[in-house]
Amino acid sequence: MHFWWNEPNPNLELKSICAMPSLRCPDAAAQAGDYAVTQNIYDDENFFEGYSGLSRSIDGLDAMPEWPALKALLPDLRGMRVLDLGCGFGWFCRWARQNGAAQVLGIDVSEKMLARARETTKDEAVGYRRADLETLDLSGQNFGLVYSALVLHYIADLAGLLGTIRRSLVQGGRFVTSVEHPLFTAPAAPGWTVTPEGRKSWPVDRYLEEGPRSTNWLAEGVIKQHRTFATYINLLLQAGFSIAHVEEWGPTDAQIAAQPSLADERQRPTFLLLAATAPK
């Protein structure tokens, strides 16, 4: 059986050997304001081992509390060509295929991630490619759905990537994505504070100061890109999308009853879920 990802395609070749679609490493140029070098930290043995132990890595979509809300934004996938940007272990790629997608392509830059995805995918209609989302070129490719979960808040040139996504969608095609909520990414030192009475709060500072934030998550110095709520919406509109749905995700009562530790996530939204369409 023949699929498009088996063809030589220079537009989907890796543009930067050291690139990673999600984590960025400041170099001398970056310190001057140019975050152009992407850090492939997922291929670090220690980081990869830590990431592999997360519930999302072990149990996949079912371990994502935001998954039911995100799934509700997806179109009918039957017969559709689907693209997953930042596919990781391929959980969504396999789910899309099981739910009717004709062909699914997952793109990531981590060799370790892609190796695991290939090992656990036994379906020739699901393919994986290595590429850097900062310089992604999808010329000649068309998809009914582009999906990307918890990736865009690591991308420096988001306007460029959104333009690439928009051009790759068929008329009426849909883009569905989740990002860490801007209230989560804004603080210079994100974390809860607790009053003497034991009440938790989530301090927010530098909200309107967009740009890189250095955080510690499985490693020191992980760089995320903070953007305001308005910027996410405006960048989608500027790329030519129509906004279909916006959701500031928080756990449901049923989820909190099943997992009481999620109750804290009601204090501030954890994720921003977005769905947008390419005009017909």
NUKOL-11765 format. One record per residue: residue number from 1; x, y, z of N, C-alpha, C in turn. Coordinates in Angstrom, 2 decimals. Layout:
> i/n_c1/n_c2/n_c3/ca_c1/ca_c2/ca_c3/c_c1/c_c2/c_c3
> NUM/X/Y/Z/X/Y/Z/X/Y/Z
...
This chain:
> i/n_c1/n_c2/n_c3/ca_c1/ca_c2/ca_c3/c_c1/c_c2/c_c3
> 1/0.85/-1.19/0.00/0.00/0.00/0.00/0.89/1.24/0.00
> 2/0.51/2.27/-0.75/1.36/3.45/-0.93/0.80/4.64/-0.14
> 3/1.68/5.30/0.61/1.27/6.50/1.34/2.28/7.60/1.10
> 4/1.83/8.84/1.23/2.66/9.97/0.83/3.92/10.13/1.67
> 5/3.91/9.64/2.93/5.10/9.85/3.75/6.24/8.91/3.38
> 6/5.98/7.93/2.52/7.04/7.04/2.06/7.80/7.61/0.87
> 7/7.30/8.72/0.32/7.97/9.35/-0.80/9.05/10.30/-0.30
> 8/10.18/10.43/-1.02/11.17/11.44/-0.67/10.52/12.81/-0.74
> 9/10.64/13.59/0.31/10.00/14.90/0.36/10.92/15.87/1.09
> 10/11.69/16.67/0.34/12.62/17.59/1.00/11.92/18.62/1.86
> 11/10.63/18.86/1.62/9.92/19.84/2.43/9.69/19.38/3.85
> 12/9.82/18.06/4.11/9.61/17.54/5.45/10.90/17.01/6.05
> 13/12.05/17.34/5.44/13.31/16.92/6.02/13.64/17.80/7.22
> 14/14.45/17.27/8.11/14.87/18.01/9.29/15.70/19.21/8.86
> 15/15.30/20.41/9.27/16.02/21.61/8.88/17.18/21.91/9.81
> 16/17.14/21.39/11.02/18.21/21.67/11.98/18.45/20.43/12.82
> 17/19.65/19.89/12.75/19.95/18.64/13.43/19.75/18.77/14.93
> 18/20.00/19.95/15.49/19.89/20.12/16.94/18.51/20.58/17.36
> 19/17.54/20.55/16.43/16.25/21.17/16.70/15.32/20.28/17.50
> 20/14.45/20.94/18.26/13.41/20.26/19.04/12.18/21.11/18.96
> 21/11.01/20.60/18.65/9.85/21.45/18.47/9.35/22.08/19.74
> 22/9.85/21.61/20.89/9.22/22.12/22.10/10.15/22.85/23.05
> 23/11.39/22.45/23.17/12.25/23.05/24.17/13.37/23.82/23.50
> 24/13.68/25.01/24.01/14.61/25.88/23.33/15.78/26.23/24.25
> 25/16.97/26.31/23.64/18.19/26.50/24.41/18.80/27.84/24.06
> 26/18.87/28.81/24.98/19.46/30.09/24.66/20.96/29.94/24.41
> 27/21.43/30.52/23.30/22.86/30.61/23.06/23.25/32.07/23.10
> 28/24.42/32.41/22.58/24.86/33.81/22.63/23.89/34.70/21.88
> 29/23.40/34.22/20.72/22.45/35.02/19.97/21.14/35.15/20.71
> 30/20.72/34.06/21.37/19.46/34.08/22.10/19.51/35.10/23.21
> 31/20.65/35.24/23.87/20.75/36.18/24.96/20.61/37.61/24.47
> 32/20.80/37.78/23.17/20.60/39.10/22.58/19.18/39.26/22.07
> 33/18.33/38.27/22.34/16.93/38.37/21.97/16.52/37.47/20.83
> 34/17.44/36.66/20.30/17.12/35.79/19.17/17.12/34.35/19.63
> 35/15.94/33.78/19.87/15.84/32.38/20.29/15.68/31.53/19.04
> 36/16.82/31.31/18.35/16.76/30.62/17.07/17.26/29.19/17.13
> 37/17.83/28.77/18.24/18.37/27.43/18.34/17.49/26.61/19.27
> 38/16.96/25.52/18.77/16.05/24.70/19.54/16.80/23.59/20.25
> 39/16.45/23.35/21.49/17.14/22.35/22.30/16.39/21.02/22.26
> 40/17.05/20.00/21.78/16.43/18.68/21.69/16.64/17.93/23.00
> 41/15.99/18.42/24.04/16.22/17.86/25.37/15.55/16.50/25.55
> 42/14.53/16.20/24.74/13.85/14.91/24.88/14.75/13.74/24.49
> 43/15.81/14.01/23.75/16.73/12.93/23.42/17.85/12.79/24.44
> 44/17.83/13.62/25.48/18.73/13.41/26.61/18.23/12.20/27.40
> 45/19.12/11.27/27.71/18.72/10.00/28.31/17.97/10.19/29.62
> 46/18.48/11.07/30.50/17.84/11.27/31.80/16.48/11.95/31.66
> 47/16.40/12.96/30.79/15.13/13.65/30.60/14.10/12.70/30.00
> 48/14.52/11.93/29.01/13.60/11.01/28.35/13.07/9.97/29.33
> 49/13.94/9.50/30.21/13.51/8.52/31.21/12.47/9.13/32.14
> 50/12.70/10.39/32.58/11.73/11.05/33.44/10.41/11.28/32.74
> 51/10.47/11.72/31.48/9.25/11.96/30.72/8.48/10.67/30.48
> 52/9.21/9.59/30.24/8.56/8.31/29.97/7.81/7.78/31.18
> 53/8.15/8.28/32.38/7.49/7.83/33.59/6.23/8.60/33.93
> 54/5.93/9.68/33.18/4.71/10.45/33.43/3.48/9.64/33.03
> 55/2.37/9.90/33.72/1.15/9.15/33.42/0.71/9.34/31.98
> 56/0.91/10.54/31.42/0.53/10.79/30.03/1.34/9.93/29.07
> 57/2.57/9.63/29.46/3.42/8.80/28.61/3.06/7.33/28.72
> 58/2.60/6.92/29.90/2.30/5.51/30.14/0.89/5.15/29.65
> 59/-0.08/5.99/29.99/-1.48/5.68/29.69/-2.06/6.49/28.54
> 60/-1.28/7.40/27.99/-1.69/8.14/26.80/-2.85/9.08/27.02
> 61/-3.74/9.15/26.05/-4.83/10.12/26.06/-5.73/9.97/27.28
> 62/-5.93/8.76/27.74/-6.81/8.53/28.88/-6.26/9.14/30.16
> 63/-4.96/9.44/30.20/-4.35/10.05/31.38/-4.37/11.57/31.31
> 64/-4.92/12.13/30.24/-5.00/13.58/30.07/-6.36/14.05/30.56
> 65/-6.45/14.75/31.68/-7.77/15.17/32.15/-8.47/16.12/31.18
> 66/-7.71/16.81/30.35/-8.31/17.73/29.38/-8.76/17.02/28.11
> 67/-8.43/15.73/27.96/-8.73/15.02/26.72/-10.22/15.00/26.37
> 68/-11.15/14.74/27.29/-12.56/14.76/26.88/-12.99/16.09/26.26
> 69/-12.51/17.20/26.82/-12.86/18.50/26.26/-12.19/18.72/24.91
> 70/-10.96/18.27/24.79/-10.23/18.43/23.53/-10.84/17.55/22.44
> 71/-11.19/16.34/22.81/-11.80/15.41/21.85/-13.11/15.96/21.30
> 72/-13.85/16.69/22.13/-15.13/17.24/21.69/-14.96/18.28/20.57
> 73/-13.75/18.80/20.40/-13.50/19.81/19.37/-13.14/19.20/18.02
> 74/-12.92/17.90/17.99/-12.47/17.25/16.77/-13.63/16.99/15.81
> 75/-13.37/17.07/14.51/-14.41/16.74/13.53/-14.53/15.23/13.36
> 76/-15.47/14.83/12.56/-15.58/13.42/12.15/-14.35/13.08/11.32
> 77/-13.56/12.13/11.77/-12.28/11.83/11.11/-12.39/10.82/9.98
> 78/-13.55/10.27/9.74/-13.68/9.20/8.75/-13.24/9.66/7.36
> 79/-12.25/8.94/6.82/-11.73/9.24/5.49/-10.78/10.42/5.42
> 80/-10.41/10.98/6.55/-9.64/12.23/6.59/-8.14/11.97/6.65
> 81/-7.37/12.90/6.10/-5.92/12.92/6.29/-5.63/13.82/7.48
> 82/-4.87/13.32/8.43/-4.66/13.99/9.71/-3.17/14.20/9.95
> 83/-2.83/15.36/10.50/-1.45/15.69/10.86/-1.39/16.00/12.35
> 84/-0.44/15.38/13.05/-0.21/15.62/14.48/1.16/16.26/14.63
> 85/1.20/17.51/15.07/2.46/18.24/15.23/2.93/18.12/16.67
> 86/4.15/17.60/16.85/4.66/17.30/18.18/4.02/16.02/18.67
> 87/4.11/14.97/17.86/3.32/13.75/18.10/3.81/12.91/19.25
> 88/5.06/13.12/19.72/5.56/12.35/20.84/5.52/10.86/20.59
> 89/4.89/10.12/21.50/4.83/8.66/21.40/3.76/8.17/20.44
> 90/3.05/9.09/19.79/2.09/8.69/18.77/0.71/8.31/19.27
> 91/0.40/8.66/20.52/-0.90/8.26/21.08/-2.06/8.81/20.24
> 92/-2.01/10.10/19.89/-3.12/10.67/19.12/-3.14/10.11/17.70
> 93/-1.99/9.89/17.10/-1.95/9.33/15.75/-2.70/8.00/15.69
> 94/-2.43/7.14/16.65/-3.10/5.84/16.67/-4.59/5.99/16.93
> 95/-4.95/6.91/17.84/-6.36/7.13/18.14/-7.10/7.63/16.90
> 96/-6.48/8.57/16.17/-7.13/9.11/14.97/-7.38/8.02/13.94
> 97/-6.43/7.16/13.77/-6.59/6.05/12.82/-7.69/5.10/13.27
> 98/-7.73/4.80/14.56/-8.76/3.91/15.10/-10.15/4.51/14.98
> 99/-10.20/5.84/14.84/-11.49/6.52/14.74/-11.79/6.99/13.32
> 100/-11.21/6.31/12.35/-11.65/6.48/10.97/-10.76/7.26/10.04
> 101/-9.69/7.89/10.53/-8.82/8.64/9.64/-8.22/7.71/8.59
> 102/-8.15/8.19/7.35/-7.61/7.37/6.27/-6.09/7.27/6.36
> 103/-5.45/8.38/6.66/-4.00/8.43/6.78/-3.65/9.42/7.88
> 104/-2.61/9.12/8.64/-2.19/9.99/9.74/-0.68/10.14/9.68
> 105/-0.22/11.38/9.79/1.21/11.67/9.84/1.53/12.37/11.15
> 106/2.49/11.84/11.89/2.97/12.47/13.12/4.35/13.05/12.89
> 107/4.55/14.29/13.32/5.84/14.96/13.16/6.39/15.33/14.53
> 108/7.64/15.01/14.74/8.36/15.39/15.96/9.83/15.49/15.57
> 109/10.66/16.00/16.46/12.08/16.09/16.16/12.91/15.18/17.06
> 110/12.29/14.62/18.08/13.01/13.73/18.99/13.09/12.33/18.39
> 111/14.30/11.87/18.17/14.49/10.52/17.65/13.96/9.48/18.63
> 112/14.15/9.72/19.92/13.68/8.77/20.92/12.15/8.69/20.93
> 113/11.50/9.85/20.83/10.04/9.86/20.78/9.54/9.09/19.56
> 114/10.12/9.39/18.41/9.67/8.76/17.18/9.96/7.26/17.18
> 115/11.08/6.87/17.75/11.38/5.43/17.83/10.33/4.70/18.65
> 116/9.92/5.30/19.78/8.88/4.69/20.60/7.55/4.66/19.85
> 117/7.25/5.75/19.14/5.99/5.80/18.38/5.95/4.70/17.33
> 118/7.05/4.51/16.64/7.09/3.48/15.59/6.97/2.08/16.19
> 119/7.60/1.87/17.34/7.56/0.57/17.99/6.13/0.18/18.38
> 120/5.33/1.17/18.76/4.00/0.90/19.29/2.89/1.11/18.26
> 121/3.26/1.39/17.02/2.27/1.60/15.96/2.41/0.49/14.93
> 122/1.40/-0.32/14.82/1.40/-1.44/13.88/0.35/-1.19/12.80
> 123/0.50/-0.08/12.10/-0.49/0.31/11.10/0.24/1.10/10.02
> 124/0.28/0.58/8.81/1.02/1.25/7.75/0.34/2.54/7.28
> 125/-0.88/2.79/7.71/-1.55/4.05/7.37/-1.18/5.17/8.34
> 126/-0.34/4.87/9.32/0.18/5.87/10.25/1.68/5.99/10.02
> 127/2.13/7.19/9.69/3.55/7.42/9.43/4.11/8.47/10.35
> 128/5.43/8.45/10.51/6.11/9.42/11.37/7.29/10.02/10.63
> 129/7.50/11.32/10.81/8.61/12.03/10.21/9.29/12.91/11.25
> 130/10.58/13.08/11.07/11.34/13.97/11.94/11.47/15.33/11.28
> 131/11.09/16.39/11.98/11.19/17.75/11.46/11.11/18.74/12.61
> 132/11.59/19.95/12.37/11.58/21.02/13.36/10.38/21.92/13.09
> 133/9.50/22.06/14.05/8.30/22.87/13.85/8.61/24.34/13.65
> 134/9.77/24.80/14.07/10.13/26.20/13.87/10.38/26.52/12.40
> 135/10.75/25.53/11.61/11.07/25.75/10.20/10.28/24.82/9.30
> 136/9.15/24.36/9.77/8.37/23.35/9.06/7.85/23.87/7.73
> 137/7.98/23.06/6.70/7.45/23.36/5.37/6.54/22.21/4.95
> 138/5.27/22.50/4.76/4.30/21.47/4.37/3.81/21.67/2.95
> 139/4.63/22.30/2.12/4.23/22.56/0.74/3.80/21.28/0.05
> 140/2.68/21.34/-0.62/2.19/20.18/-1.35/1.41/19.19/-0.51
> 141/1.30/19.44/0.79/0.56/18.55/1.68/-0.78/19.18/2.04
> 142/-1.82/18.37/2.12/-3.15/18.85/2.48/-3.78/17.92/3.50
> 143/-4.37/18.53/4.53/-4.95/17.76/5.63/-6.34/18.28/5.95
> 144/-7.19/17.38/6.43/-8.50/17.79/6.91/-8.45/18.25/8.35
> 145/-7.47/17.73/9.11/-7.28/18.11/10.51/-5.80/18.21/10.82
> 146/-5.43/19.30/11.47/-4.11/19.43/12.08/-4.33/19.55/13.58
> 147/-3.64/18.70/14.33/-3.79/18.62/15.78/-2.43/18.85/16.42
> 148/-2.42/19.57/17.53/-1.16/19.81/18.24/-1.47/20.06/19.71
> 149/-0.99/19.16/20.57/-1.30/19.25/22.00/-0.07/19.68/22.79
> 150/-0.22/20.77/23.53/0.79/21.27/24.46/2.16/21.43/23.79
> 151/2.14/22.08/22.64/3.37/22.33/21.88/3.58/23.81/21.58
> 152/2.53/24.53/21.23/2.69/25.89/20.72/3.33/26.85/21.71
> 153/3.21/26.59/23.01/3.82/27.50/23.97/5.34/27.32/24.06
> 154/5.89/26.43/23.24/7.34/26.31/23.12/7.87/26.92/21.83
> 155/6.98/27.36/20.94/7.37/27.81/19.61/7.62/29.32/19.62
> 156/8.80/29.73/19.18/9.13/31.16/19.14/8.43/31.85/17.98
> 157/8.52/31.29/16.78/7.89/31.89/15.61/6.51/31.28/15.41
> 158/5.60/31.61/16.30/4.27/31.02/16.23/3.50/31.52/15.02
> 159/3.67/32.79/14.66/2.99/33.32/13.49/3.37/32.53/12.24
> 160/4.65/32.21/12.12/5.11/31.44/10.96/4.51/30.05/10.93
> 161/4.49/29.38/12.08/3.94/28.02/12.13/2.44/28.02/11.84
> 162/1.71/28.98/12.40/0.27/29.03/12.14/-0.02/29.27/10.66
> 163/0.80/30.09/10.01/0.64/30.29/8.58/0.86/29.00/7.80
> 164/1.86/28.24/8.21/2.14/26.95/7.57/0.97/25.99/7.76
> 165/0.43/25.95/8.97/-0.71/25.08/9.25/-1.91/25.48/8.40
> 166/-2.19/26.77/8.37/-3.35/27.26/7.61/-3.25/26.88/6.13
> 167/-2.08/27.03/5.56/-1.90/26.71/4.14/-2.00/25.22/3.85
> 168/-1.77/24.40/4.87/-1.81/22.94/4.67/-3.22/22.37/4.78
> 169/-4.15/23.15/5.30/-5.51/22.65/5.50/-6.36/22.78/4.24
> 170/-7.19/21.79/4.01/-8.16/21.89/2.93/-9.22/22.92/3.32
> 171/-10.01/23.37/2.36/-11.08/24.30/2.67/-12.03/23.67/3.69
> 172/-12.30/24.40/4.76/-13.15/23.88/5.81/-12.43/22.98/6.79
> 173/-11.12/22.76/6.58/-10.34/21.93/7.49/-10.21/22.57/8.85
> 174/-9.89/21.77/9.84/-9.87/22.25/11.23/-8.49/22.10/11.87
> 175/-8.15/23.09/12.69/-6.95/23.06/13.52/-7.40/23.03/14.97
> 176/-6.96/22.02/15.72/-7.31/21.87/17.13/-6.02/21.81/17.93
> 177/-5.94/22.63/18.97/-4.70/22.70/19.74/-4.98/23.00/21.20
> 178/-4.02/22.63/22.03/-4.04/23.02/23.45/-2.68/23.61/23.79
> 179/-2.69/24.60/24.67/-1.46/25.20/25.18/-1.60/25.39/26.68
> 180/-0.48/25.55/27.35/-0.56/25.97/28.75/-1.19/27.35/28.79
> 181/-2.13/27.54/29.68/-2.86/28.81/29.75/-1.89/29.95/30.05
> 182/-2.12/31.13/29.45/-1.25/32.27/29.73/-1.10/32.62/31.20
> 183/-2.12/32.37/32.02/-1.96/32.61/33.45/-0.95/31.64/34.07
> 184/-0.76/30.52/33.41/0.19/29.51/33.87/1.61/29.84/33.42
> 185/1.73/30.40/32.21/3.06/30.68/31.67/3.60/32.05/32.06
> 186/2.73/32.97/32.49/3.17/34.35/32.74/4.17/34.51/33.87
> 187/3.97/33.91/35.04/4.83/34.22/36.19/6.30/33.88/35.93
> 188/7.16/34.73/36.46/8.59/34.47/36.36/8.95/33.22/37.15
> 189/8.25/32.99/38.25/8.47/31.79/39.07/7.11/31.16/39.34
> 190/6.57/30.39/38.38/5.23/29.84/38.55/5.13/28.88/39.72
> 191/4.04/29.01/40.45/3.83/28.13/41.59/2.78/28.69/42.53
> 192/2.25/27.84/43.39/1.25/28.24/44.36/1.89/28.96/45.53
> 193/1.14/29.90/46.10/1.49/30.45/47.40/0.38/30.06/48.37
> 194/0.73/29.95/49.63/-0.24/29.52/50.64/-0.27/30.55/51.76
> 195/-1.47/31.03/52.08/-1.62/32.00/53.16/-1.47/31.30/54.51
> 196/-1.27/32.06/55.58/-1.19/31.44/56.92/-2.43/30.62/57.26
> 197/-3.55/30.98/56.63/-4.79/30.22/56.87/-4.87/28.96/56.01
> 198/-3.89/28.76/55.15/-3.86/27.56/54.32/-4.53/27.71/52.97
> 199/-4.88/28.94/52.59/-5.55/29.14/51.30/-4.51/29.29/50.20
> 200/-4.70/28.53/49.13/-3.79/28.58/48.00/-4.19/29.67/47.01
> 201/-3.19/30.29/46.40/-3.45/31.23/45.31/-2.31/31.11/44.30
> 202/-2.58/31.58/43.10/-1.60/31.49/42.00/-1.22/32.91/41.58
> 203/-0.13/33.44/42.09/0.26/34.81/41.74/0.59/34.94/40.25
> 204/0.17/36.03/39.66/0.46/36.31/38.25/1.21/37.62/38.16
> 205/2.35/37.58/37.51/3.10/38.81/37.26/3.61/38.78/35.82
> 206/4.01/39.92/35.32/4.59/40.06/33.98/3.64/39.54/32.89
> 207/2.34/39.60/33.13/1.41/39.01/32.17/1.53/39.65/30.79
> 208/1.67/40.97/30.75/1.73/41.67/29.47/3.14/41.71/28.87
> 209/4.10/41.16/29.57/5.47/41.07/29.06/5.64/39.73/28.35
> 210/5.32/39.70/27.08/5.43/38.46/26.34/6.89/38.10/26.06
> 211/7.13/36.81/25.88/8.48/36.38/25.57/8.87/35.14/26.33
> 212/10.14/34.78/26.28/10.59/33.52/26.89/10.53/33.54/28.41
> 213/10.20/32.39/28.97/10.25/32.16/30.41/11.07/30.89/30.65
> 214/11.97/30.95/31.58/12.79/29.79/31.93/12.19/29.12/33.15
> 215/11.86/27.84/33.02/11.25/27.09/34.11/12.00/25.77/34.31
> 216/11.74/25.15/35.43/12.34/23.85/35.72/11.25/22.78/35.66
> 217/11.36/21.89/34.71/10.40/20.80/34.53/11.13/19.59/33.99
> 218/11.43/18.64/34.86/12.24/17.47/34.56/13.68/17.82/34.23
> 219/13.96/19.10/34.10/15.31/19.61/33.86/15.30/21.09/34.17
> 220/16.46/21.66/34.41/16.55/23.08/34.68/16.62/23.86/33.37
> 221/16.03/25.06/33.39/16.16/25.96/32.26/15.35/25.61/31.04
> 222/14.19/25.01/31.21/13.30/24.75/30.08/12.67/26.07/29.66
> 223/12.76/26.40/28.38/12.27/27.69/27.89/10.89/27.53/27.26
> 224/9.93/28.28/27.79/8.60/28.37/27.20/8.37/29.80/26.73
> 225/7.46/29.95/25.79/7.14/31.27/25.25/5.80/31.73/25.81
> 226/5.83/32.79/26.61/4.58/33.33/27.16/3.93/34.28/26.17
> 227/2.64/34.07/25.96/1.83/34.98/25.15/0.51/35.22/25.87
> 228/-0.06/36.37/25.65/-1.35/36.66/26.27/-2.46/35.91/25.53
> 229/-3.59/35.83/26.20/-4.79/35.23/25.59/-5.09/35.91/24.26
> 230/-5.06/37.24/24.26/-5.39/37.99/23.04/-4.43/37.67/21.91
> 231/-3.16/37.49/22.22/-2.18/37.21/21.17/-2.47/35.89/20.48
> 232/-2.81/34.86/21.25/-3.16/33.58/20.62/-4.32/33.76/19.64
> 233/-5.34/34.46/20.07/-6.51/34.66/19.21/-6.15/35.48/17.98
> 234/-5.44/36.58/18.18/-5.10/37.46/17.06/-4.17/36.78/16.05
> 235/-3.24/35.96/16.53/-2.35/35.26/15.60/-3.13/34.27/14.73
> 236/-4.11/33.61/15.32/-4.96/32.72/14.52/-5.73/33.50/13.46
> 237/-6.31/34.62/13.86/-7.06/35.44/12.91/-6.15/35.98/11.81
> 238/-4.96/36.44/12.18/-4.02/36.98/11.19/-3.55/35.91/10.21
> 239/-3.54/34.66/10.66/-3.14/33.56/9.77/-4.26/33.16/8.81
> 240/-5.45/33.73/9.00/-6.56/33.45/8.11/-7.56/32.43/8.62
> 241/-7.47/32.10/9.90/-8.41/31.15/10.49/-9.69/31.84/10.93
> 242/-10.75/31.06/11.01/-11.97/31.47/11.71/-11.99/30.73/13.04
> 243/-12.23/31.44/14.13/-12.24/30.82/15.45/-13.54/30.05/15.63
> 244/-13.43/28.77/15.95/-14.61/27.93/16.15/-14.93/27.71/17.62
> 245/-13.90/27.68/18.48/-14.14/27.38/19.89/-12.94/27.83/20.71
> 246/-13.22/28.40/21.88/-12.19/28.78/22.84/-12.63/28.27/24.20
> 247/-11.73/27.59/24.91/-12.08/27.05/26.22/-10.90/27.18/27.18
> 248/-11.17/27.77/28.34/-10.17/27.82/29.41/-10.45/26.62/30.30
> 249/-9.64/25.59/30.11/-9.98/24.30/30.70/-9.76/24.25/32.21
> 250/-10.72/23.60/32.87/-10.61/23.24/34.28/-11.33/21.93/34.48
> 251/-11.02/21.19/35.54/-11.62/19.87/35.74/-13.11/19.95/36.06
> 252/-13.83/18.92/35.67/-15.26/18.83/35.98/-15.44/18.31/37.40
> 253/-16.66/18.42/37.91/-16.96/17.88/39.24/-16.68/16.38/39.29
> 254/-17.04/15.69/38.22/-16.82/14.24/38.18/-15.34/13.91/38.22
> 255/-14.53/14.70/37.52/-13.09/14.44/37.53/-12.49/14.69/38.90
> 256/-12.96/15.73/39.58/-12.44/16.01/40.92/-12.87/14.93/41.89
> 257/-14.09/14.44/41.74/-14.55/13.35/42.62/-13.69/12.11/42.43
> 258/-13.29/11.84/41.19/-12.48/10.66/40.91/-11.02/10.87/41.26
> 259/-10.57/12.13/41.17/-9.17/12.46/41.43/-9.11/13.77/42.21
> 260/-9.26/13.75/43.52/-9.36/14.97/44.33/-8.20/15.94/44.16
> 261/-7.03/15.46/43.77/-5.89/16.35/43.60/-6.11/17.37/42.49
> 262/-7.09/17.12/41.61/-7.38/18.07/40.54/-8.12/19.30/41.04
> 263/-8.59/19.29/42.27/-9.38/20.42/42.78/-8.62/21.73/42.71
> 264/-7.31/21.69/42.93/-6.52/22.92/42.87/-6.58/23.58/41.49
> 265/-6.81/22.77/40.45/-6.83/23.32/39.09/-8.05/24.20/38.85
> 266/-8.99/24.23/39.79/-10.13/25.14/39.69/-9.73/26.57/40.08
> 267/-8.57/26.73/40.71/-8.15/28.05/41.16/-7.70/28.93/39.99
> 268/-7.25/28.32/38.94/-6.88/29.04/37.73/-6.89/28.05/36.58
> 269/-7.20/28.50/35.36/-7.23/27.56/34.23/-5.84/27.02/33.95
> 270/-5.76/25.74/33.68/-4.48/25.10/33.39/-4.14/25.18/31.91
> 271/-5.14/24.94/31.08/-4.91/24.88/29.64/-5.87/25.79/28.90
> 272/-5.43/26.23/27.74/-6.27/26.95/26.79/-6.47/26.03/25.59
> 273/-7.73/25.71/25.31/-8.07/24.85/24.18/-8.65/25.70/23.06
> 274/-8.17/25.48/21.85/-8.59/26.30/20.72/-8.92/25.43/19.52
> 275/-9.98/25.79/18.83/-10.32/25.15/17.56/-10.57/26.25/16.54
> 276/-9.99/26.08/15.37/-10.13/27.08/14.31/-10.30/26.37/12.98
> 277/-10.93/27.03/12.03/-11.18/26.42/10.74/-10.61/27.26/9.61
> 278/-10.26/26.58/8.53/-9.85/27.25/7.30/-11.12/27.57/6.52
> 279/-11.33/28.82/6.16/-12.58/29.19/5.47/-12.80/28.37/4.21
> 280/-14.07/28.10/3.92/-14.43/27.33/2.72/-14.40/28.25/1.50
